[in-house]
Amino acid sequence: MRGWAAGFRPGRLTSVDPRRLVPRTDALLADPRLAAAERRLGRGRVKAAVAAAQQQARAGRIRPGEVAATALAALPAHAASLVPVLNATGVLVHDGLGRAPLSAAARAAVATAAGCTDLEFDLASGSRGQRGAGALAALAAAVPAAQAVHVVSSNAAALVLAATALATGPGNGREIVVSRGELTGTGAAGRLPGLLESTGARIRAVGTTRRATPADYAAAVGPDTAFVLKAHRSRAGGSGAGLADLAGLGVPVLGDIGAGLLAPSAALPGEPDAGTWLRAGAGLVTASGDKLLGGPQAGLILGRADLVTRLARHPLARALRAGKLTFAALGATLAGPPVPVAEALAATAASVFSRAERLAGRLAVAGIDARAVRALAVAGDGAAPGVALPSAAVSLPGELAAPLRAGDPARRGTVPPVAGRAAGDRVLLDLRSVAPDADDTLAAAVVAAAAVLQRS
């Protein structure tokens, strides 16, 4: 046995047996610090941490007086299994980091919606109301070109619902006509054919992987055609036919813009948006809520009233419907102040570089090898492929990457993990994907990571 209990001899229990000095469980749970943790995390988790710390004391690895502090250090800051992370990768919408960060208004709306709400209740009449009416009204106001709108759980769910409602069942055409070039690729692009075919619909690919002409579509459209799908060009090679060409084929055109722009963006001039596609002739447009729109995960369905109603009334719509937290965050995103993604897109390269210089200077004073460098950020997650956003980063020694990702467990509430990107033997913290009001937190995280590295 090592440590403070090394002199203990089994079988010779006396009043000085060091294990008798280990605090009792009930006394530890009454400690105000652990009692507060119990209210936050639940009794089971706190009791388990206490038992583990007591066992360390009995084994002589810690002193009896250190049991409470050891138990506290082992407990997380929050009951949630997800850990907050600072996104310094330069990818504004990072799939691995949860896509778009919600605005403060949306976070507050989610907290309000955590209790009982008027999700499907008309307070004026006391009767059942339209589900998520406020968010739907905000969505309709944001896209005046849409006659009707509907919201489901994700953009994939929106596509499944459209394929099921329009391309399966009695009286429906069973074929979905789509450019072959919009069905190839990796990630979401590679999964699109399987997603649509899982509903029982058939895909009829036209053209080549590089080009599909209006004549190719026209030759494929017939009695069995349910609709023509035009997918966002990030999904692959694209099509040589525009929406105006497809709108005259006599069948509905569904445009999957994916990334979720509702109106044109000056920062991403080539990125498709819902309003423009609807005015160009799309009968339906589907989009994600948690990408460029900057809201929660959701599938937005906009377009002709008859088509949207057909989808909304299909039995599958109930299985794919969005919950109250989604409607709360979506409504606040649409009606509230600019969201973090929009602010990051609107930031100037000069302002981002000034932040990098200030942050690098602060870290240099702390004895850390930090340099402000020019960088290129991206929108991310399939949005605006090939478009680089001028940015700036703080360049740090590469060995800081791991402790930055680990964060400081003892101060997780104020010093979160940081995700950067590798650049040779350096790690870059790109500030375009970091909100300006998080610069102090980022600096503290770097200082903490450097301290961990120095101790190791």
TORKOL-4160 file (C-alpha; in steps of 0.2 Angstrom, whole numbers, padded with zeros to 4 digits, m for minus):
456
<pt num="1" X="0000" Y="0000" Z="0000"/>
<pt num="2" X="0007" Y="0017" Z="m0005"/>
<pt num="3" X="0004" Y="0035" Z="0001"/>
<pt num="4" X="m0002" Y="0041" Z="0018"/>
<pt num="5" X="m0009" Y="0023" Z="0023"/>
<pt num="6" X="0007" Y="0014" Z="0020"/>
<pt num="7" X="0010" Y="0010" Z="0038"/>
<pt num="8" X="m0007" Y="0001" Z="0040"/>
<pt num="9" X="m0006" Y="m0018" Z="0044"/>
<pt num="10" X="m0022" Y="m0028" Z="0040"/>
<pt num="11" X="m0029" Y="m0037" Z="0055"/>
<pt num="12" X="m0023" Y="m0025" Z="0067"/>
<pt num="13" X="m0038" Y="m0012" Z="0068"/>
<pt num="14" X="m0035" Y="0001" Z="0081"/>
<pt num="15" X="m0042" Y="0018" Z="0084"/>
<pt num="16" X="m0028" Y="0025" Z="0073"/>
<pt num="17" X="m0033" Y="0014" Z="0058"/>
<pt num="18" X="m0032" Y="0027" Z="0044"/>
<pt num="19" X="m0047" Y="0020" Z="0035"/>
<pt num="20" X="m0057" Y="0026" Z="0050"/>
<pt num="21" X="m0053" Y="0043" Z="0045"/>
<pt num="22" X="m0062" Y="0042" Z="0028"/>
<pt num="23" X="m0078" Y="0053" Z="0029"/>
<pt num="24" X="m0094" Y="0044" Z="0029"/>
<pt num="25" X="m0105" Y="0045" Z="0014"/>
<pt num="26" X="m0119" Y="0054" Z="0022"/>
<pt num="27" X="m0107" Y="0067" Z="0029"/>
<pt num="28" X="m0100" Y="0070" Z="0012"/>
<pt num="29" X="m0117" Y="0071" Z="0003"/>
<pt num="30" X="m0121" Y="0085" Z="0016"/>
<pt num="31" X="m0106" Y="0095" Z="0011"/>
<pt num="32" X="m0114" Y="0111" Z="0003"/>
<pt num="33" X="m0103" Y="0109" Z="m0013"/>
<pt num="34" X="m0108" Y="0091" Z="m0016"/>
<pt num="35" X="m0126" Y="0095" Z="m0011"/>
<pt num="36" X="m0126" Y="0108" Z="m0025"/>
<pt num="37" X="m0119" Y="0096" Z="m0037"/>
<pt num="38" X="m0133" Y="0083" Z="m0032"/>
<pt num="39" X="m0146" Y="0096" Z="m0037"/>
<pt num="40" X="m0138" Y="0099" Z="m0053"/>
<pt num="41" X="m0133" Y="0081" Z="m0058"/>
<pt num="42" X="m0144" Y="0069" Z="m0047"/>
<pt num="43" X="m0140" Y="0059" Z="m0032"/>
<pt num="44" X="m0134" Y="0043" Z="m0041"/>
<pt num="45" X="m0120" Y="0052" Z="m0051"/>
<pt num="46" X="m0114" Y="0061" Z="m0035"/>
<pt num="47" X="m0115" Y="0046" Z="m0024"/>
<pt num="48" X="m0105" Y="0036" Z="m0037"/>
<pt num="49" X="m0091" Y="0050" Z="m0037"/>
<pt num="50" X="m0091" Y="0050" Z="m0018"/>
<pt num="51" X="m0089" Y="0031" Z="m0017"/>
<pt num="52" X="m0074" Y="0031" Z="m0030"/>
<pt num="53" X="m0066" Y="0045" Z="m0020"/>
<pt num="54" X="m0068" Y="0036" Z="m0004"/>
<pt num="55" X="m0060" Y="0020" Z="m0011"/>
<pt num="56" X="m0045" Y="0031" Z="m0017"/>
<pt num="57" X="m0043" Y="0037" Z="0001"/>
<pt num="58" X="m0044" Y="0019" Z="0008"/>
<pt num="59" X="m0031" Y="0014" Z="m0004"/>
<pt num="60" X="m0020" Y="0028" Z="0002"/>
<pt num="61" X="m0019" Y="0037" Z="m0015"/>
<pt num="62" X="m0027" Y="0053" Z="m0007"/>
<pt num="63" X="m0029" Y="0059" Z="0010"/>
<pt num="64" X="m0046" Y="0058" Z="0020"/>
<pt num="65" X="m0048" Y="0077" Z="0019"/>
<pt num="66" X="m0046" Y="0077" Z="0000"/>
<pt num="67" X="m0061" Y="0065" Z="m0003"/>
<pt num="68" X="m0074" Y="0079" Z="m0005"/>
<pt num="69" X="m0063" Y="0089" Z="m0017"/>
<pt num="70" X="m0058" Y="0073" Z="m0027"/>
<pt num="71" X="m0077" Y="0069" Z="m0029"/>
<pt num="72" X="m0081" Y="0086" Z="m0035"/>
<pt num="73" X="m0067" Y="0086" Z="m0047"/>
<pt num="74" X="m0073" Y="0070" Z="m0055"/>
<pt num="75" X="m0091" Y="0077" Z="m0058"/>
<pt num="76" X="m0095" Y="0086" Z="m0074"/>
<pt num="77" X="m0101" Y="0104" Z="m0074"/>
<pt num="78" X="m0118" Y="0099" Z="m0082"/>
<pt num="79" X="m0129" Y="0084" Z="m0083"/>
<pt num="80" X="m0129" Y="0085" Z="m0102"/>
<pt num="81" X="m0118" Y="0072" Z="m0110"/>
<pt num="82" X="m0113" Y="0084" Z="m0124"/>
<pt num="83" X="m0099" Y="0096" Z="m0120"/>
<pt num="84" X="m0098" Y="0114" Z="m0126"/>
<pt num="85" X="m0084" Y="0117" Z="m0138"/>
<pt num="86" X="m0076" Y="0132" Z="m0145"/>
<pt num="87" X="m0076" Y="0131" Z="m0164"/>
<pt num="88" X="m0060" Y="0138" Z="m0170"/>
<pt num="89" X="m0058" Y="0127" Z="m0186"/>
<pt num="90" X="m0063" Y="0140" Z="m0198"/>
<pt num="91" X="m0078" Y="0130" Z="m0204"/>
<pt num="92" X="m0093" Y="0140" Z="m0200"/>
<pt num="93" X="m0106" Y="0126" Z="m0201"/>
<pt num="94" X="m0096" Y="0111" Z="m0194"/>
<pt num="95" X="m0106" Y="0095" Z="m0195"/>
<pt num="96" X="m0095" Y="0086" Z="m0181"/>
<pt num="97" X="m0098" Y="0101" Z="m0169"/>
<pt num="98" X="m0117" Y="0102" Z="m0171"/>
<pt num="99" X="m0118" Y="0113" Z="m0186"/>
<pt num="100" X="m0124" Y="0131" Z="m0183"/>
<pt num="101" X="m0123" Y="0138" Z="m0166"/>
<pt num="102" X="m0140" Y="0145" Z="m0160"/>
<pt num="103" X="m0142" Y="0164" Z="m0157"/>
<pt num="104" X="m0144" Y="0170" Z="m0139"/>
<pt num="105" X="m0163" Y="0173" Z="m0143"/>
<pt num="106" X="m0165" Y="0155" Z="m0149"/>
<pt num="107" X="m0156" Y="0148" Z="m0134"/>
<pt num="108" X="m0168" Y="0158" Z="m0123"/>
<pt num="109" X="m0183" Y="0152" Z="m0133"/>
<pt num="110" X="m0178" Y="0134" Z="m0130"/>
<pt num="111" X="m0176" Y="0137" Z="m0112"/>
<pt num="112" X="m0194" Y="0144" Z="m0111"/>
<pt num="113" X="m0201" Y="0130" Z="m0122"/>
<pt num="114" X="m0193" Y="0117" Z="m0110"/>
<pt num="115" X="m0209" Y="0119" Z="m0099"/>
<pt num="116" X="m0227" Y="0118" Z="m0105"/>
<pt num="117" X="m0231" Y="0129" Z="m0120"/>
<pt num="118" X="m0244" Y="0134" Z="m0132"/>
<pt num="119" X="m0236" Y="0122" Z="m0145"/>
<pt num="120" X="m0254" Y="0116" Z="m0151"/>
<pt num="121" X="m0265" Y="0126" Z="m0140"/>
<pt num="122" X="m0275" Y="0142" Z="m0144"/>
<pt num="123" X="m0275" Y="0152" Z="m0129"/>
<pt num="124" X="m0289" Y="0164" Z="m0135"/>
<pt num="125" X="m0301" Y="0150" Z="m0138"/>
<pt num="126" X="m0295" Y="0137" Z="m0126"/>
<pt num="127" X="m0296" Y="0124" Z="m0140"/>
<pt num="128" X="m0282" Y="0115" Z="m0151"/>
<pt num="129" X="m0272" Y="0126" Z="m0162"/>
<pt num="130" X="m0260" Y="0124" Z="m0176"/>
<pt num="131" X="m0243" Y="0116" Z="m0171"/>
<pt num="132" X="m0229" Y="0128" Z="m0170"/>
<pt num="133" X="m0240" Y="0142" Z="m0178"/>
<pt num="134" X="m0228" Y="0156" Z="m0173"/>
<pt num="135" X="m0213" Y="0148" Z="m0181"/>
<pt num="136" X="m0223" Y="0144" Z="m0197"/>
<pt num="137" X="m0229" Y="0162" Z="m0198"/>
<pt num="138" X="m0211" Y="0168" Z="m0196"/>
<pt num="139" X="m0205" Y="0156" Z="m0210"/>
<pt num="140" X="m0219" Y="0162" Z="m0222"/>
<pt num="141" X="m0215" Y="0180" Z="m0218"/>
<pt num="142" X="m0196" Y="0176" Z="m0222"/>
<pt num="143" X="m0200" Y="0168" Z="m0239"/>
<pt num="144" X="m0215" Y="0178" Z="m0247"/>
<pt num="145" X="m0213" Y="0168" Z="m0263"/>
<pt num="146" X="m0220" Y="0153" Z="m0254"/>
<pt num="147" X="m0239" Y="0150" Z="m0254"/>
<pt num="148" X="m0237" Y="0138" Z="m0239"/>
<pt num="149" X="m0224" Y="0131" Z="m0227"/>
<pt num="150" X="m0222" Y="0116" Z="m0217"/>
<pt num="151" X="m0208" Y="0110" Z="m0205"/>
<pt num="152" X="m0202" Y="0093" Z="m0201"/>
<pt num="153" X="m0187" Y="0085" Z="m0191"/>
<pt num="154" X="m0173" Y="0087" Z="m0204"/>
<pt num="155" X="m0170" Y="0090" Z="m0223"/>
<pt num="156" X="m0168" Y="0072" Z="m0226"/>
<pt num="157" X="m0186" Y="0069" Z="m0218"/>
<pt num="158" X="m0192" Y="0083" Z="m0229"/>
<pt num="159" X="m0186" Y="0073" Z="m0245"/>
<pt num="160" X="m0193" Y="0057" Z="m0238"/>
<pt num="161" X="m0210" Y="0065" Z="m0235"/>
<pt num="162" X="m0210" Y="0072" Z="m0252"/>
<pt num="163" X="m0205" Y="0056" Z="m0261"/>
<pt num="164" X="m0218" Y="0046" Z="m0251"/>
<pt num="165" X="m0232" Y="0058" Z="m0253"/>
<pt num="166" X="m0229" Y="0062" Z="m0271"/>
<pt num="167" X="m0221" Y="0046" Z="m0278"/>
<pt num="168" X="m0229" Y="0032" Z="m0269"/>
<pt num="169" X="m0247" Y="0025" Z="m0267"/>
<pt num="170" X="m0262" Y="0024" Z="m0278"/>
<pt num="171" X="m0264" Y="0037" Z="m0291"/>
<pt num="172" X="m0246" Y="0044" Z="m0290"/>
<pt num="173" X="m0232" Y="0043" Z="m0302"/>
<pt num="174" X="m0218" Y="0032" Z="m0295"/>
<pt num="175" X="m0203" Y="0040" Z="m0304"/>
<pt num="176" X="m0192" Y="0054" Z="m0298"/>
<pt num="177" X="m0182" Y="0062" Z="m0313"/>
<pt num="178" X="m0165" Y="0069" Z="m0308"/>
<pt num="179" X="m0149" Y="0073" Z="m0316"/>
<pt num="180" X="m0136" Y="0059" Z="m0315"/>
<pt num="181" X="m0123" Y="0072" Z="m0310"/>
<pt num="182" X="m0134" Y="0077" Z="m0294"/>
<pt num="183" X="m0134" Y="0059" Z="m0288"/>
<pt num="184" X="m0115" Y="0056" Z="m0287"/>
<pt num="185" X="m0103" Y="0061" Z="m0274"/>
<pt num="186" X="m0099" Y="0057" Z="m0256"/>
<pt num="187" X="m0107" Y="0061" Z="m0239"/>
<pt num="188" X="m0125" Y="0067" Z="m0241"/>
<pt num="189" X="m0124" Y="0066" Z="m0260"/>
<pt num="190" X="m0120" Y="0048" Z="m0260"/>
<pt num="191" X="m0134" Y="0044" Z="m0248"/>
<pt num="192" X="m0148" Y="0053" Z="m0259"/>
<pt num="193" X="m0152" Y="0039" Z="m0270"/>
<pt num="194" X="m0154" Y="0026" Z="m0256"/>
<pt num="195" X="m0164" Y="0039" Z="m0246"/>
<pt num="196" X="m0177" Y="0042" Z="m0260"/>
<pt num="197" X="m0178" Y="0023" Z="m0265"/>
<pt num="198" X="m0181" Y="0018" Z="m0247"/>
<pt num="199" X="m0199" Y="0025" Z="m0249"/>
<pt num="200" X="m0203" Y="0014" Z="m0264"/>
<pt num="201" X="m0201" Y="0027" Z="m0277"/>
<pt num="202" X="m0190" Y="0024" Z="m0292"/>
<pt num="203" X="m0176" Y="0036" Z="m0298"/>
<pt num="204" X="m0174" Y="0039" Z="m0316"/>
<pt num="205" X="m0157" Y="0047" Z="m0319"/>
<pt num="206" X="m0154" Y="0058" Z="m0335"/>
<pt num="207" X="m0139" Y="0065" Z="m0343"/>
<pt num="208" X="m0122" Y="0062" Z="m0339"/>
<pt num="209" X="m0112" Y="0064" Z="m0323"/>
<pt num="210" X="m0106" Y="0081" Z="m0330"/>
<pt num="211" X="m0122" Y="0088" Z="m0339"/>
<pt num="212" X="m0140" Y="0085" Z="m0341"/>
<pt num="213" X="m0149" Y="0096" Z="m0354"/>
<pt num="214" X="m0167" Y="0102" Z="m0354"/>
<pt num="215" X="m0170" Y="0089" Z="m0368"/>
<pt num="216" X="m0164" Y="0075" Z="m0357"/>
<pt num="217" X="m0177" Y="0079" Z="m0344"/>
<pt num="218" X="m0191" Y="0081" Z="m0357"/>
<pt num="219" X="m0187" Y="0064" Z="m0364"/>
<pt num="220" X="m0188" Y="0056" Z="m0347"/>
<pt num="221" X="m0204" Y="0064" Z="m0341"/>
<pt num="222" X="m0220" Y="0054" Z="m0344"/>
<pt num="223" X="m0236" Y="0047" Z="m0336"/>
<pt num="224" X="m0225" Y="0038" Z="m0322"/>
<pt num="225" X="m0216" Y="0054" Z="m0317"/>
<pt num="226" X="m0220" Y="0060" Z="m0299"/>
<pt num="227" X="m0209" Y="0075" Z="m0299"/>
<pt num="228" X="m0192" Y="0082" Z="m0306"/>
<pt num="229" X="m0179" Y="0084" Z="m0292"/>
<pt num="230" X="m0166" Y="0098" Z="m0294"/>
<pt num="231" X="m0153" Y="0095" Z="m0280"/>
<pt num="232" X="m0141" Y="0109" Z="m0274"/>
<pt num="233" X="m0125" Y="0109" Z="m0284"/>
<pt num="234" X="m0114" Y="0105" Z="m0270"/>
<pt num="235" X="m0121" Y="0087" Z="m0271"/>
<pt num="236" X="m0111" Y="0084" Z="m0287"/>
<pt num="237" X="m0108" Y="0089" Z="m0305"/>
<pt num="238" X="m0125" Y="0097" Z="m0307"/>
<pt num="239" X="m0136" Y="0100" Z="m0322"/>
<pt num="240" X="m0136" Y="0111" Z="m0338"/>
<pt num="241" X="m0155" Y="0114" Z="m0336"/>
<pt num="242" X="m0161" Y="0128" Z="m0325"/>
<pt num="243" X="m0177" Y="0129" Z="m0315"/>
<pt num="244" X="m0186" Y="0139" Z="m0329"/>
<pt num="245" X="m0182" Y="0125" Z="m0341"/>
<pt num="246" X="m0189" Y="0112" Z="m0329"/>
<pt num="247" X="m0205" Y="0121" Z="m0323"/>
<pt num="248" X="m0213" Y="0119" Z="m0341"/>
<pt num="249" X="m0212" Y="0100" Z="m0341"/>
<pt num="250" X="m0229" Y="0098" Z="m0334"/>
<pt num="251" X="m0224" Y="0090" Z="m0318"/>
<pt num="252" X="m0219" Y="0097" Z="m0301"/>
<pt num="253" X="m0201" Y="0102" Z="m0298"/>
<pt num="254" X="m0194" Y="0100" Z="m0281"/>
<pt num="255" X="m0178" Y="0110" Z="m0277"/>
<pt num="256" X="m0167" Y="0104" Z="m0263"/>
<pt num="257" X="m0156" Y="0118" Z="m0259"/>
<pt num="258" X="m0149" Y="0109" Z="m0244"/>
<pt num="259" X="m0140" Y="0123" Z="m0235"/>
<pt num="260" X="m0155" Y="0133" Z="m0230"/>
<pt num="261" X="m0153" Y="0151" Z="m0237"/>
<pt num="262" X="m0170" Y="0159" Z="m0238"/>
<pt num="263" X="m0164" Y="0174" Z="m0247"/>
<pt num="264" X="m0148" Y="0179" Z="m0257"/>
<pt num="265" X="m0132" Y="0181" Z="m0247"/>
<pt num="266" X="m0120" Y="0194" Z="m0252"/>
<pt num="267" X="m0106" Y="0184" Z="m0244"/>
<pt num="268" X="m0111" Y="0168" Z="m0254"/>
<pt num="269" X="m0117" Y="0175" Z="m0271"/>
<pt num="270" X="m0118" Y="0158" Z="m0280"/>
<pt num="271" X="m0127" Y="0149" Z="m0266"/>
<pt num="272" X="m0145" Y="0145" Z="m0270"/>
<pt num="273" X="m0159" Y="0152" Z="m0260"/>
<pt num="274" X="m0177" Y="0147" Z="m0257"/>
<pt num="275" X="m0185" Y="0163" Z="m0263"/>
<pt num="276" X="m0176" Y="0164" Z="m0279"/>
<pt num="277" X="m0179" Y="0145" Z="m0283"/>
<pt num="278" X="m0198" Y="0147" Z="m0280"/>
<pt num="279" X="m0199" Y="0162" Z="m0291"/>
<pt num="280" X="m0190" Y="0153" Z="m0304"/>
<pt num="281" X="m0203" Y="0139" Z="m0305"/>
<pt num="282" X="m0200" Y="0126" Z="m0291"/>
<pt num="283" X="m0216" Y="0119" Z="m0285"/>
<pt num="284" X="m0208" Y="0114" Z="m0268"/>
<pt num="285" X="m0191" Y="0119" Z="m0260"/>
<pt num="286" X="m0183" Y="0109" Z="m0246"/>
<pt num="287" X="m0169" Y="0116" Z="m0235"/>
<pt num="288" X="m0160" Y="0113" Z="m0218"/>
<pt num="289" X="m0163" Y="0124" Z="m0203"/>
<pt num="290" X="m0147" Y="0121" Z="m0195"/>
<pt num="291" X="m0135" Y="0126" Z="m0209"/>
<pt num="292" X="m0134" Y="0144" Z="m0216"/>
<pt num="293" X="m0151" Y="0149" Z="m0209"/>
<pt num="294" X="m0142" Y="0147" Z="m0192"/>
<pt num="295" X="m0156" Y="0138" Z="m0183"/>
<pt num="296" X="m0160" Y="0121" Z="m0176"/>
<pt num="297" X="m0160" Y="0105" Z="m0185"/>
<pt num="298" X="m0176" Y="0105" Z="m0195"/>
<pt num="299" X="m0182" Y="0102" Z="m0213"/>
<pt num="300" X="m0191" Y="0117" Z="m0221"/>
<pt num="301" X="m0204" Y="0114" Z="m0234"/>
<pt num="302" X="m0210" Y="0129" Z="m0244"/>
<pt num="303" X="m0220" Y="0131" Z="m0260"/>
<pt num="304" X="m0236" Y="0129" Z="m0269"/>
<pt num="305" X="m0251" Y="0127" Z="m0256"/>
<pt num="306" X="m0258" Y="0112" Z="m0264"/>
<pt num="307" X="m0241" Y="0102" Z="m0264"/>
<pt num="308" X="m0237" Y="0108" Z="m0246"/>
<pt num="309" X="m0254" Y="0103" Z="m0240"/>
<pt num="310" X="m0252" Y="0086" Z="m0248"/>
<pt num="311" X="m0236" Y="0083" Z="m0238"/>
<pt num="312" X="m0242" Y="0090" Z="m0222"/>
<pt num="313" X="m0258" Y="0079" Z="m0222"/>
<pt num="314" X="m0249" Y="0063" Z="m0227"/>
<pt num="315" X="m0249" Y="0050" Z="m0212"/>
<pt num="316" X="m0230" Y="0050" Z="m0212"/>
<pt num="317" X="m0229" Y="0068" Z="m0208"/>
<pt num="318" X="m0234" Y="0064" Z="m0190"/>
<pt num="319" X="m0219" Y="0053" Z="m0188"/>
<pt num="320" X="m0207" Y="0066" Z="m0195"/>
<pt num="321" X="m0214" Y="0081" Z="m0186"/>
<pt num="322" X="m0204" Y="0094" Z="m0177"/>
<pt num="323" X="m0204" Y="0095" Z="m0158"/>
<pt num="324" X="m0208" Y="0110" Z="m0147"/>
<pt num="325" X="m0189" Y="0114" Z="m0144"/>
<pt num="326" X="m0186" Y="0115" Z="m0163"/>
<pt num="327" X="m0201" Y="0126" Z="m0166"/>
<pt num="328" X="m0196" Y="0138" Z="m0152"/>
<pt num="329" X="m0178" Y="0139" Z="m0158"/>
<pt num="330" X="m0184" Y="0141" Z="m0177"/>
<pt num="331" X="m0196" Y="0155" Z="m0173"/>
<pt num="332" X="m0183" Y="0165" Z="m0163"/>
<pt num="333" X="m0170" Y="0162" Z="m0177"/>
<pt num="334" X="m0182" Y="0169" Z="m0190"/>
<pt num="335" X="m0189" Y="0183" Z="m0180"/>
<pt num="336" X="m0174" Y="0188" Z="m0169"/>
<pt num="337" X="m0158" Y="0197" Z="m0171"/>
<pt num="338" X="m0144" Y="0191" Z="m0183"/>
<pt num="339" X="m0138" Y="0173" Z="m0179"/>
<pt num="340" X="m0120" Y="0169" Z="m0176"/>
<pt num="341" X="m0118" Y="0161" Z="m0194"/>
<pt num="342" X="m0124" Y="0177" Z="m0202"/>
<pt num="343" X="m0113" Y="0188" Z="m0192"/>
<pt num="344" X="m0098" Y="0177" Z="m0196"/>
<pt num="345" X="m0102" Y="0178" Z="m0214"/>
<pt num="346" X="m0103" Y="0197" Z="m0213"/>
<pt num="347" X="m0087" Y="0200" Z="m0204"/>
<pt num="348" X="m0073" Y="0209" Z="m0214"/>
<pt num="349" X="m0056" Y="0201" Z="m0216"/>
<pt num="350" X="m0049" Y="0216" Z="m0208"/>
<pt num="351" X="m0059" Y="0215" Z="m0192"/>
<pt num="352" X="m0055" Y="0197" Z="m0190"/>
<pt num="353" X="m0036" Y="0200" Z="m0192"/>
<pt num="354" X="m0037" Y="0214" Z="m0179"/>
<pt num="355" X="m0044" Y="0201" Z="m0167"/>
<pt num="356" X="m0031" Y="0189" Z="m0171"/>
<pt num="357" X="m0017" Y="0202" Z="m0168"/>
<pt num="358" X="m0025" Y="0207" Z="m0151"/>
<pt num="359" X="m0027" Y="0189" Z="m0146"/>
<pt num="360" X="m0009" Y="0184" Z="m0151"/>
<pt num="361" X="m0002" Y="0199" Z="m0142"/>
<pt num="362" X="m0011" Y="0194" Z="m0126"/>
<pt num="363" X="m0004" Y="0176" Z="m0127"/>
<pt num="364" X="0013" Y="0182" Z="m0131"/>
<pt num="365" X="0013" Y="0192" Z="m0115"/>
<pt num="366" X="0009" Y="0176" Z="m0106"/>
<pt num="367" X="0024" Y="0168" Z="m0114"/>
<pt num="368" X="0015" Y="0158" Z="m0127"/>
<pt num="369" X="0022" Y="0157" Z="m0145"/>
<pt num="370" X="0007" Y="0164" Z="m0154"/>
<pt num="371" X="0006" Y="0173" Z="m0170"/>
<pt num="372" X="m0008" Y="0181" Z="m0180"/>
<pt num="373" X="m0008" Y="0174" Z="m0198"/>
<pt num="374" X="m0020" Y="0176" Z="m0213"/>
<pt num="375" X="m0031" Y="0161" Z="m0216"/>
<pt num="376" X="m0046" Y="0155" Z="m0227"/>
<pt num="377" X="m0062" Y="0150" Z="m0219"/>
<pt num="378" X="m0077" Y="0140" Z="m0227"/>
<pt num="379" X="m0095" Y="0140" Z="m0225"/>
<pt num="380" X="m0095" Y="0121" Z="m0222"/>
<pt num="381" X="m0106" Y="0106" Z="m0223"/>
<pt num="382" X="m0109" Y="0107" Z="m0242"/>
<pt num="383" X="m0114" Y="0125" Z="m0242"/>
<pt num="384" X="m0105" Y="0136" Z="m0255"/>
<pt num="385" X="m0093" Y="0123" Z="m0261"/>
<pt num="386" X="m0076" Y="0130" Z="m0267"/>
<pt num="387" X="m0079" Y="0147" Z="m0259"/>
<pt num="388" X="m0065" Y="0153" Z="m0248"/>
<pt num="389" X="m0069" Y="0167" Z="m0235"/>
<pt num="390" X="m0054" Y="0178" Z="m0231"/>
<pt num="391" X="m0050" Y="0176" Z="m0212"/>
<pt num="392" X="m0037" Y="0176" Z="m0199"/>
<pt num="393" X="m0030" Y="0164" Z="m0186"/>
<pt num="394" X="m0019" Y="0163" Z="m0171"/>
<pt num="395" X="m0005" Y="0151" Z="m0175"/>
<pt num="396" X="0001" Y="0141" Z="m0160"/>
<pt num="397" X="0013" Y="0126" Z="m0157"/>
<pt num="398" X="0005" Y="0110" Z="m0164"/>
<pt num="399" X="0008" Y="0101" Z="m0147"/>
<pt num="400" X="m0006" Y="0113" Z="m0140"/>
<pt num="401" X="m0019" Y="0104" Z="m0151"/>
<pt num="402" X="m0022" Y="0090" Z="m0139"/>
<pt num="403" X="m0023" Y="0099" Z="m0122"/>
<pt num="404" X="m0034" Y="0112" Z="m0131"/>
<pt num="405" X="m0047" Y="0099" Z="m0136"/>
<pt num="406" X="m0046" Y="0091" Z="m0119"/>
<pt num="407" X="m0051" Y="0108" Z="m0111"/>
<pt num="408" X="m0050" Y="0110" Z="m0092"/>
<pt num="409" X="m0062" Y="0098" Z="m0084"/>
<pt num="410" X="m0061" Y="0107" Z="m0067"/>
<pt num="411" X="m0066" Y="0123" Z="m0076"/>
<pt num="412" X="m0077" Y="0116" Z="m0090"/>
<pt num="413" X="m0090" Y="0129" Z="m0087"/>
<pt num="414" X="m0078" Y="0144" Z="m0091"/>
<pt num="415" X="m0064" Y="0135" Z="m0100"/>
<pt num="416" X="m0071" Y="0124" Z="m0113"/>
<pt num="417" X="m0062" Y="0113" Z="m0126"/>
<pt num="418" X="m0056" Y="0121" Z="m0142"/>
<pt num="419" X="m0056" Y="0113" Z="m0159"/>
<pt num="420" X="m0043" Y="0121" Z="m0171"/>
<pt num="421" X="m0036" Y="0114" Z="m0187"/>
<pt num="422" X="m0018" Y="0108" Z="m0191"/>
<pt num="423" X="m0006" Y="0117" Z="m0202"/>
<pt num="424" X="0010" Y="0108" Z="m0203"/>
<pt num="425" X="0018" Y="0108" Z="m0185"/>
<pt num="426" X="0006" Y="0122" Z="m0180"/>
<pt num="427" X="m0012" Y="0123" Z="m0174"/>
<pt num="428" X="m0023" Y="0137" Z="m0181"/>
<pt num="429" X="m0037" Y="0145" Z="m0171"/>
<pt num="430" X="m0047" Y="0153" Z="m0185"/>
<pt num="431" X="m0057" Y="0167" Z="m0178"/>
<pt num="432" X="m0070" Y="0169" Z="m0191"/>
<pt num="433" X="m0079" Y="0154" Z="m0184"/>
<pt num="434" X="m0077" Y="0161" Z="m0166"/>
<pt num="435" X="m0089" Y="0174" Z="m0160"/>
<pt num="436" X="m0080" Y="0190" Z="m0155"/>
<pt num="437" X="m0087" Y="0190" Z="m0137"/>
<pt num="438" X="m0079" Y="0173" Z="m0135"/>
<pt num="439" X="m0061" Y="0180" Z="m0137"/>
<pt num="440" X="m0058" Y="0181" Z="m0119"/>
<pt num="441" X="m0064" Y="0163" Z="m0116"/>
<pt num="442" X="m0052" Y="0157" Z="m0130"/>
<pt num="443" X="m0038" Y="0166" Z="m0123"/>
<pt num="444" X="m0041" Y="0158" Z="m0106"/>
<pt num="445" X="m0042" Y="0141" Z="m0114"/>
<pt num="446" X="m0025" Y="0143" Z="m0123"/>
<pt num="447" X="m0017" Y="0148" Z="m0107"/>
<pt num="448" X="m0024" Y="0133" Z="m0098"/>
<pt num="449" X="m0019" Y="0122" Z="m0112"/>
<pt num="450" X="m0001" Y="0129" Z="m0111"/>
<pt num="451" X="m0001" Y="0126" Z="m0092"/>
<pt num="452" X="m0006" Y="0108" Z="m0094"/>
<pt num="453" X="0007" Y="0105" Z="m0107"/>
<pt num="454" X="0021" Y="0113" Z="m0096"/>
<pt num="455" X="0016" Y="0102" Z="m0082"/>
<pt num="456" X="0017" Y="0086" Z="m0092"/>
